[in-house]
């Protein structure tokens, strides 16, 4: 929840400015320097001491806890980058003099949002495919199984690398590319549940009463298959995050300059004399993936009808 508001935690722009009786929010809007009595009509550089003096003459400035964004280059370092942690940069800087903590916060947000979106989309496609395959069986099941065997045998990582080098990488592009290969994870589990449940008495009774196949699949069979589905979803979520991290580490992920834990890992590998880079990325990923597994297990237990007491 905190990382969703990363702009309010780490930014090179103030959260709020009170100036000459008015209030301004540079985090959400762009103001020219002339607004605060400056000379240039371009966007104000709030890190400039001259601009700060102009504002503080008639008001005050509220800064975020970390006065650096993920793309801010600190030109006032007193040593060569990457610099070790200090009071100015709590986790040091990378090899381009950018604040590591700010990039970790923004990279954490991108990783979790990407993993959640990919997990939701993969689950929708995988559950739908497994439901149709298991409920109807026969030729439909046979053809689906052969297709999944062929599709699952493809070298997904190499195909992703090739496609990423041909197509301009981006958040939506990587989401679609990874979705092409991640939807098959739940098909087998959902198919087995539907194969088991389609001949049970309550399903046969619903068919005898004239209930449509769609209603039977959605209202009667799918709720019983959700427990097994939710069991695998935390692992799909973690796999989605590690896939994005791996592509970023290899240089085929998000565009250059984007906040990425994989790019931070790559910097740690290339700068062994700066251990804070690799350690920050490692502990961020380790804690994040562990906690997401625990959250997924709690969600699974909450939706398990066998553990629900009235």
matplotlib code that plots the C-alpha trace (Angstrom):
import matplotlib.pyplot as plt

x = [0.0, 2.8, 4.6, 1.4, 2.1, 5.8, 5.7, 4.9, 7.7, 10.6, 10.6, 12.7, 9.7, 7.9, 4.6, 3.2, 4.2, 2.6, 3.6, 2.1, -1.2, -1.6, -0.9, 0.8, 1.4, 4.4, 4.1, 0.9, 1.2, 3.8, 4.5, 6.9, 9.6, 7.8, 5.0, 7.4, 9.0, 11.7, 12.9, 12.3, 8.9, 10.1, 9.4, 10.9, 13.9, 12.9, 16.4, 17.9, 18.8, 17.8, 14.2, 14.1, 15.0, 12.3, 9.7, 10.8, 10.7, 6.9, 6.0, 7.3, 8.1, 7.0, 9.4, 9.0, 11.0, 13.4, 14.3, 15.2, 13.1, 14.1, 15.5, 17.2, 20.9, 22.7, 25.3, 26.4, 28.1, 31.5, 32.8, 32.6, 29.4, 28.4, 28.7, 28.1, 25.1, 25.2, 22.8, 22.0, 21.4, 20.2, 21.1, 23.8, 23.7, 24.1, 26.7, 24.7, 24.5, 20.8, 19.4, 19.1, 16.3, 14.1, 14.7, 13.9, 10.6, 9.5, 10.9, 9.0, 5.7, 6.3, 7.2, 4.1, 1.6, 3.1, 2.9, -0.7, -1.9, -0.1, -1.5, -5.1, -5.0, -3.2, -5.7, -8.7, -7.4, -6.1, -9.3, -11.5, -9.4, -9.2, -12.9, -13.9, -11.4, -12.4, -16.2, -16.7, -13.8, -13.6, -12.3, -12.2, -10.0, -7.8, -7.1, -6.5, -4.0, -2.0, -1.9, -0.8, 1.9, 3.3, 2.9, 4.4, 7.4, 8.6, 11.6, 9.7, 12.7, 14.5, 11.3, 10.7, 14.3, 13.9, 10.6, 11.8, 14.8, 12.4, 9.5, 10.1, 9.9, 7.4, 5.1, 2.1, 4.3, 6.0, 2.7, 1.3, 4.4, 4.6, 0.8, 1.3, 3.3, 2.0, -1.7, -1.0, 0.0, -3.6, -5.0, -4.1, -5.4, -8.7, -9.1, -8.7, -11.3, -13.9, -13.3, -13.9, -17.0, -18.8, -20.2, -21.2, -24.8, -25.5, -24.1, -26.2, -29.2, -28.7, -28.4, -31.6, -33.4, -32.3, -29.6, -27.3, -23.6, -22.4, -24.4, -23.3, -19.7, -19.9, -22.2, -21.7, -18.3, -16.1, -16.4, -15.2, -12.3, -11.2, -9.5, -7.0, -6.7, -5.9, -3.3, -1.2, -1.8, 0.9, 3.5, 2.2, 2.5, 6.1, 7.0, 5.6, 7.8, 10.9, 10.3, 10.2, 13.3, 15.1, 14.4, 15.4, 18.6, 19.4, 18.6, 15.5, 12.9, 11.6, 13.1, 16.5, 16.2, 13.0, 13.1, 13.7, 14.9, 16.5, 18.4, 19.6, 20.8, 22.7, 24.4, 25.3, 26.9, 28.8, 30.0, 31.2, 33.0, 29.6, 27.9, 24.9, 23.5, 23.3, 22.3, 19.4, 18.0, 18.4, 16.8, 14.0, 13.2, 13.6, 11.3, 8.8, 8.5, 8.3, 5.5, 3.5, 3.6, 2.2, -0.5, -1.4, -1.7, -3.9, -6.2, -6.4, -7.4, -10.0, -11.7, -11.5, -15.1, -13.8, -12.2, -15.2, -17.2, -20.5]
y = [0.0, 2.4, 1.7, 2.7, 6.2, 6.1, 9.7, 10.9, 8.9, 9.5, 12.4, 15.3, 17.6, 18.9, 17.4, 20.8, 24.4, 27.3, 30.5, 34.0, 32.8, 30.0, 26.3, 24.2, 20.5, 20.0, 16.2, 16.3, 19.4, 21.4, 25.0, 27.4, 29.2, 32.5, 31.3, 31.7, 34.9, 33.4, 34.5, 31.4, 30.2, 26.6, 24.2, 25.2, 23.2, 22.8, 21.5, 24.8, 26.8, 30.0, 28.7, 27.4, 30.9, 32.5, 30.2, 30.4, 34.2, 34.1, 30.5, 27.1, 23.7, 20.2, 17.6, 13.8, 11.8, 10.9, 13.9, 11.8, 10.2, 6.9, 9.0, 11.8, 12.0, 13.5, 16.0, 17.0, 13.7, 14.2, 10.9, 8.8, 6.8, 4.3, 5.9, 3.9, 4.6, 7.8, 10.3, 11.7, 8.4, 5.8, 2.8, 4.5, 5.4, 3.2, 3.7, 6.6, 8.5, 7.6, 6.9, 3.2, 3.4, 5.4, 3.0, 0.1, 1.6, 2.3, -1.0, -2.8, -1.2, -2.1, -5.7, -6.3, -4.6, -6.5, -9.8, -9.2, -8.2, -11.2, -13.6, -12.3, -12.5, -15.9, -17.3, -16.1, -17.6, -20.8, -21.4, -20.9, -23.2, -25.9, -25.6, -26.2, -28.9, -30.9, -30.3, -31.5, -34.1, -36.3, -34.7, -31.2, -32.5, -34.5, -31.6, -29.2, -31.6, -32.0, -28.2, -27.6, -30.2, -28.5, -25.0, -26.0, -27.6, -24.3, -22.6, -19.8, -17.8, -17.8, -16.8, -14.0, -12.7, -12.8, -11.0, -8.5, -7.7, -7.2, -5.4, -2.2, -3.4, -1.8, -2.7, -3.7, -5.4, -7.6, -8.3, -9.7, -11.6, -13.3, -14.0, -16.1, -18.7, -18.4, -19.2, -22.9, -23.2, -23.7, -25.6, -29.1, -28.4, -27.0, -29.7, -32.4, -30.8, -30.5, -34.0, -35.3, -33.1, -33.3, -36.8, -36.1, -36.3, -32.6, -31.8, -34.6, -33.4, -29.9, -31.2, -33.2, -30.0, -28.3, -26.0, -24.7, -25.8, -22.3, -22.0, -25.4, -24.6, -21.2, -21.8, -25.4, -26.8, -23.7, -22.9, -26.4, -26.0, -22.7, -24.2, -26.0, -23.0, -20.6, -23.0, -22.4, -18.7, -17.5, -19.5, -18.0, -14.5, -15.2, -16.7, -13.6, -11.3, -13.4, -13.6, -9.8, -9.6, -12.1, -10.2, -6.9, -8.5, -9.8, -6.4, -7.5, -6.1, -2.6, 0.3, 1.7, 4.0, 2.3, 1.4, -2.3, -4.8, -6.8, -3.8, -3.2, -6.8, -6.4, -3.3, -5.3, -7.9, -5.3, -3.4, -5.9, -3.2, -1.8, -4.6, -2.4, -2.7, -6.5, -6.8, -4.3, -6.1, -9.5, -8.7, -6.8, -9.8, -12.4, -10.6, -9.7, -13.2, -14.8, -12.5, -12.9, -16.7, -16.2, -13.8, -16.3, -19.1, -17.0, -16.1, -19.8, -20.7, -17.9, -19.2, -22.9, -24.0, -26.9, -24.3, -22.0, -22.1, -20.4]
z = [0.0, 0.8, -2.5, -4.4, -3.2, -4.1, -5.4, -1.9, -0.3, -2.7, -5.1, -6.2, -6.1, -3.0, -1.9, -1.0, -1.3, 0.4, -1.4, -1.1, 0.3, -2.3, -2.2, -4.9, -5.3, -7.6, -7.3, -9.3, -11.4, -13.2, -12.3, -14.1, -12.2, -12.8, -10.5, -7.5, -8.7, -10.9, -14.3, -16.5, -17.9, -17.8, -15.0, -11.7, -10.4, -6.8, -5.9, -7.0, -3.8, -5.6, -6.2, -2.6, -1.3, -3.5, -2.1, 1.5, 1.4, 1.2, 2.3, 3.1, 1.4, 2.5, 1.1, 0.9, 3.3, 0.5, -1.7, -4.8, -7.4, -9.2, -12.1, -10.1, -10.7, -7.7, -9.1, -5.6, -4.6, -2.9, -4.2, -7.3, -8.0, -6.8, -3.3, -0.1, 2.2, 4.3, 5.8, 2.3, 0.5, 3.1, 0.8, -1.3, -5.0, -8.1, -10.8, -12.3, -9.0, -8.5, -5.1, -4.5, -1.9, -4.2, -7.1, -4.8, -3.7, -7.3, -8.5, -5.8, -6.9, -10.6, -9.7, -7.5, -9.8, -12.8, -10.9, -9.8, -13.3, -14.9, -12.3, -12.7, -16.5, -16.5, -14.0, -16.1, -19.3, -17.6, -15.6, -18.7, -20.8, -18.1, -17.4, -21.0, -21.4, -18.3, -18.6, -22.1, -22.3, -25.4, -28.5, -27.0, -24.1, -26.5, -28.8, -25.9, -24.3, -27.5, -28.0, -24.4, -24.8, -27.9, -26.5, -23.1, -24.8, -26.4, -24.9, -23.4, -22.1, -25.5, -27.3, -24.8, -25.3, -29.1, -29.0, -26.5, -28.8, -31.8, -30.1, -28.1, -24.5, -22.1, -19.3, -21.5, -24.0, -21.5, -19.8, -23.1, -24.0, -20.6, -20.6, -23.8, -21.8, -18.2, -18.7, -19.0, -15.3, -14.0, -16.9, -15.5, -12.0, -13.2, -15.8, -13.2, -10.9, -13.7, -14.9, -11.4, -10.8, -14.1, -13.3, -9.7, -8.7, -8.3, -11.8, -13.3, -11.5, -12.8, -16.3, -15.9, -14.8, -18.0, -16.5, -19.2, -19.3, -18.7, -15.5, -14.3, -14.9, -13.3, -10.3, -9.4, -10.5, -10.5, -6.7, -5.9, -8.2, -6.7, -3.7, -5.9, -8.1, -5.2, -4.0, -7.1, -7.6, -5.1, -7.0, -10.3, -8.7, -7.6, -11.0, -12.7, -10.6, -11.0, -14.8, -15.0, -12.8, -14.9, -18.2, -16.6, -15.3, -18.8, -20.4, -22.2, -19.8, -19.1, -21.0, -19.9, -16.9, -15.5, -11.8, -11.8, -9.2, -12.0, -13.2, -9.7, -9.5, -12.7, -11.3, -8.2, -10.5, -12.5, -9.4, -6.9, -5.0, -4.1, -2.2, -1.1, -4.7, -4.8, -1.2, -1.5, -4.5, -3.0, 0.4, -1.4, -3.6, -0.8, 1.6, -1.0, -2.5, 1.0, 2.2, -1.0, -0.5, 3.0, 1.8, -0.9, 1.6, 3.8, 0.9, 0.0, 3.6, 3.7, 0.6, 1.5, 2.3, 4.5, 6.9, 7.0, 10.3, 10.8]

ax = plt.figure().add_subplot(projection="3d")
ax.plot(x, y, z, "-o")
ax.set_aspect("equal")
plt.show()
